[in-house]
């Protein structure tokens, strides 16, 4: 593994673009992947490595490539053996086994405040992914766990924390009703993440997805099933846009 990593790093040094801002169409061709190294300049968010389905060597190579033009690189859906390969290559890497994420390099700060709210402990992995990604993209994150609608008094108890956030990410499976409950309580924008948690008729998250899409609470945005990454990315882009003072 070490020999492969050293070879990949040497090759990346040879192919890397010069320091400074990348042109909007800059690509780093690794042979097995073409990294969009100018994505941050173009869209406000860097390319993130989706590790599932890739070999450990490919993930390490992609992360090394991204680090040639940025101080931080992020991977999601990282299998255990890939996490170990990342740790061997970068001992200082931040790893979250529950959220299955990895970050190499310092995260930015000052984007804004995001609260991630989970309905139950079973939604923890998706909530952890949302937290890790939001933190890695510069948000200050507050995690609020296990406040599902089966005990609404728990939600009322954390209402002030929800209002204090700039964006709330709601992670819920089964009937997915927590997003509507939160959306009806606070003025904060809400991003809803349906999870695949639930018994048979939950249809692996489809029931929660449909409930969130048909929410009667205004201002609820819905991402795909189990997509904590997508929710965090959307929330950070909204906050970054606000901070830039852009009005369209």
N, C-alpha and C positions, 0 to 999 in steps of 0.2 A: 504493500500500500504506500509506504513512504517513497519508494522509488518512482511509482506512478505519479505521485503528487509533485515531486521535485521536477520530473520531466514536464508535467503540465504547466508548472509555474514558469519554468524556463521558456517554454513555448509561448506562454502568455506575455512574458516580457518582450519577446520578439515581435508579437503582433499588436501590442497595445498602442492605442493612439497617443499622441503627445498630451502632456498635462494641460489642464484648462477646460473650458466649456466644450462640450461635444456638439458637432453639427446635428441637426434634428433627425438625420437618418443614419447616424453612426451605428455600425454593427461590428461586433467582435466575433469572428468566425472561429469556433473551436473544432470544427469538423463534425462533431456530433450535435452541436447546438450553435445557434446564431444569436448571441446576446444583444439585446436592445439597450446598449449602454447609454443612449441619450434619452431614455424614456423620462427620467426625472426632469430634464430641461423642457421636454415637450409636453408632459402631462401633469407634472407636479409630484408624481410618485415614481420611485425607482422600480426596475424590473425585480420581481421576487421569484425565487426558484421554487417551483412545485416539485417536491422531491419524490412523491409517490409515483412508482412506475419507472423511476430512473435508478441506475446502479449507484452505489456509494461513490465510486470513482467519478461518475458523471456529475453528481451533485457537488462534490468537492471541486471539480474543475470549473463548474459554473460559478460557484461562490468566489473562487480565486479570480476568475475573469472579471466579475463585477467589482471586486476590490481593486482592480487595476485602475479604475476611473472614479471610484467613490470610497469614502471612508468607512462605509457600512454596507454589509450584504445580509440578506434575510432569506430564509427558506421555511416553507410550511409543509405540513404532512410528511414529517421526517420519520422514517422507520428507525427502529432501535439500532440496527447495525450501521445505518448511515449516520446516526447521531454519534456513534462511537468513532467513526472515521473522521467526522468533523472535529471531535474533541482531540483526536490524535494530531490532526493537522494544525488546529488552532486551540491550544490548551485554555486560552482565555475566553473561548466562545461561550455565549449565554445559551443554555439549552433548557427547554421546558418539556419534560416527558409527557405531561398531561395534554398540553396543547399541541405537542408534536411540532415544535418550532425551534429554529436555531437562528442566532444572530451573531455575526462577527463584526466587531468594531463598535464604536460608541453611537448610541441613538441620539438624534437631535432632540431638542427640548423647546417648550414654549408655544406649541401649536394651539393648545387649548385643553379643556377638561372633558373627559369622556367617562360616563358611568356605564359599566357593563352589568346587566341584571340578569340572573338566571332564575328560571322557574323552580328547578330542582337540582339536586346533586347529580342526577343522571345527565344533565345538560352541561356538566362541568368541562368536558373536553372542548366543546365548541366555544364556550365562554372563555376558556383559557386561551384558545387561539385568537379570539378577538382582542383580549387584553394584551397579549404579547405583541401582536401586530400593531395595535394602536400605540403602545409604548415605544415600539421600535421606530415608528414614523413620527414621533415627537409629542404625543399627547400625554398628559398626566391622567392616569387611569385609576378609577375606583371600582372595585369589584364588590357587587352586592349579590349574595347567593341565597338560593332557596326561599324565594318570596312568591311562590306560585299562588294562583287564584283559589286554591283549596283552603287557604288561610289568609284572607284579604287584609286582616289586621296587621300582618307582617309587612305588607306593602305600604300601608299608611305610616308605619313606624319609620320608614326610610324616605318618606316623601321629600323632606328637606334636602337630602343628599341628591335626589334626582333633580330637583330644581336648581341645585348648585352647579350641575354639569352643563356644558355647552351642547352636548349631544348625549342621548341615552341609547344604548344598544340593548335590546331585549332579546334574550335567548330562551326559547321555550319549545317543548315538544307536546305530545298528547293533543289537547284541543287548541293549543297555541293562544289561549285567551289573554295571557298576561300582557301582550302588546297593546290590546285595546284598553285594558285596565290602566296601564301606565299612560297611554295616550290621552285618556280621559281625565287624568289627575294633574298633569303638569304642562307648562308652556314650552318645555324643552322639546326640540325635534327628536323624533323616535325612529330608530332603525330596527326593524324586526328580523330575527333570524329563526326560522322554523328548524327544529331538530328532528332527527329520525327516531326519537324516543317515543315509545308508546306501544300499546297492545295492537292486535290485528287490524282493527278498523282505522287505526292511525295511519296505516299504509306507508310506514317508514318515512313519515314527515309530511305526506301529502295533505292530511287533514289539517295539520297546523299551518301549512302554507296557505291553504284556501281560506282558513279562518283569518289569517293576518291580511291576506289580500282583500277580504271583504269586511275589514274592520270598519266600524261606524265612528271610530275616533279619527278626526281629521289630522293630517300631517304625519301619518305612519308610512314609512318607506319599507319595502320588503325585499330581502335578498334570497338567494337560493337556499335550499335545504342544507343544513350543517355548514353554511358558508360564513364562518366567523371572520375569515380573512376579508371577504368582500364587504361585510358590514363595517369593519374597521377602516378599510381603504376609503369607503364612501364618506364616513364621518370625518376622517382626517382631511379629505379634499374639501369638504364644506368649510371646515375650520380654517384651512390654509387660505381659501378664497376670501373668506371674511377678513382674515388678518391682513391680506394684501390690499384691502380697500377697493377691490374690483367691484364694479357695479354692472358688469355685463359687457 
